[in-house]
Amino acid sequence: MAPLNRSTQKNHPAKSQRATTLEMVRHAFPDTAQALRISESFGLALIDSDGIRDLHRGQLIESADALRDGLAEKAMQIHMQRIVGSFVGSAYGAGQFYSRAVTEARDLTTKLSNDTRDEDLDGPVGFDSRAQRKREFAADMGLQAHVLRMAAEGAVSAYEDITGETWKPYERTVEQPANSVDQKVATAQMAAFE
């Protein structure tokens, strides 16, 4: 790959990457009641939502207690920020995958409800239709997204207990290449000619 030509770079201001919040996860992905409906409708294992949330909360608190003598307060906060961010990010990723699986299952099921359509009909006896397999896959993904949501909620709760603050995602400002130190120096030098 050829290096960027600095003279062709545009001047772009620094911008902040959008951070994933727990509210984004809660808003779009299965809660406990929906996970129960999915489990019952598809004959899947019932999920101990509260147990998962409490277990992850407890594990992180126990981990922080073990680290407390070796970490300053700010270092503990940064460490826990990163850990909780990874839990929330993982839950969000699983939830997005679940949403796509539901859309695919819904689209295929809707297409098959058209009586005049003869493609993608039920398979041979003993085999599920393609639409049924998509619905089952979406159900599995829904439970996975729910489990990771519960783990993330436990991690956020632990963060609050450990630091005494409400968890917020870290928002990193990304410096655009045109705003590099070289560009700033060049701008200042050119201003000297004016």
N, C-alpha and C positions, 0 to 999 in steps of 0.2 A: 504494500500500500504506500503510495506517495505521501510525503509529509505535506501538511497544509501550508499553503503560501500565505504568510501573514498579511501581505498586501491585499489579498482577496477576502479576508475575513471581515465580516460586518461587525459593527459595534452593537453588541447586545448587552443589556443590563443583566446583572445577576438575578437569577430567579429561584424561587423556592420549590422544591419537589413536594407534591401533595403526599402527606403522610396518612397512613391508615389508622383510623380511630376505632375504639371498641364500639362506638355507636354505629359506625358503618357496618360492622359485623352484626350487631344486634338487629339492625333495621332490615337487613336483607336475608338473613339465614335462619334456619329452623330453630325455634325455641323449644322448650321442654314439651309443651302441648303438641306442637306439630311433629316432633320426633316420636312421640307416643302414637299419634295417628299413623305415621309412616310405618312404624313397627307393627302395629295391629293390622293395617291394610295389606302388608306384604309378608306377614308371618316372620318378621325378623326379631332378633333379640331386643328385649326392652333395655333401654339405656338408663343407668343410674346417674342422672345429670347432676344432682346435688353432690353425690359421692365423688364424681370426677372433679367438679369445681373445688370442693373442700380438700381433696387430696393434693391438687396442684397448689392451692393456696398454702397448705401446710408444709409441703416440700420446699417451697421457695422461702417461707419464713424460717424453716429449720436451716436451710442453706445459708441464709443471711446471718443467722445467729452464729453459725460456725465461722463465718468470715469476719464478724464484727470486730474482733481484736486486731485483725490485720489490715482493715480498711478504714480510712477516714470517712467521715459522714458523706462528703461530696463524692468520693470514690465509690462508696456503696450505692449512692443514688444513681450514678452513671452506670454502674454494673447492672443494677436492677432495671434501669431504663432499657438497656439493650436486651436483657432477657425477656422482659415483658413485651417489648416491641416485636421480638421474634415470635412469641406466642400469638400475638394479635395478627401479625402478618401471615402466619401459617393458617390461621382460622379464616382470614379473608380470602386467601388463595383457594382454599378448599371450598369456601362458599361460592366463589365465582365459578368454579368448576361445576359445582352442584347446580347453579342457576342455568348454565349452558346445557347440562344433562336434562334438566326439567324442560327447557325449551325444545330440545330435540325430541324428547318423549311426547310432549304435547303436540308438536307439529306432525309427527308420524301418526299418532293416535287420531288426530283430527282428519288427516288425509285418508286413513283407513275407514273412517266412519261414513265416507261417501259410498253408497251402495253400488254405484255404477263403476267403481274402480276395482279392477281385478288383480293389480300387481300388489305385492307385499301382503297377500292373504296369508291366513294361518298356514304354518308349515305342515309337514306330514304328521300323522298321529304320533303323539308322544313328544313333539317338539313345540316349543313356544314360538309365537309369531315374532317378527322383528320388533314390532311395536311393544309387545310384552317384555322383551329383553331390554329395550330402552327404558321402559318404566321401572323395571327391577334395578337396572343400573342407576337410574336417578334416585331411587329409594336408598340404595347403598351409599351413594354420594351424599345424600341428605343426612344420613346418620353420621357419616364421617365428618361432615361440616359441623353438625351439632356437637359432636364430641370435642372437636377442636375449639368450638365456641366456648364450651364449658371450661376447658383448660385455660383459655385466654381470660375468661371472667375470673377464674381463680387466681391467675397471675396478677391481674390488675388489682384485685382485692388485697393480695399479699403486698404489692407495691405500696399501697396506701398504709397498710399496717407497719411496714418496715420503715418507710420514709416520713410518714405523717402527711404526705401530700397526695393530691389526686394525680394519677398517671395521665400524662399527655404524650403523644408521639413526638419523637425528636424530629424537627424539621430542619433539614440541612439546606443551606443556601449553596447553590452550585454556581461557581464562577464560570461565566462563559469565556471561551478562549480569547475573544477580542478584548476582554477586560483583564488580561494578564498584566503582570508587572511590566513586561516589555512594552505593552501597548500604552500603559499609563505614562511610562518614561518618555516614549516617543511623542505622546500628546503634549507633555510638559515641555519637551525640547522644541517642538514645533511652535508652541506658544511664545517662545523666546524670540522668534523671528517676526512677530507681529508688532 
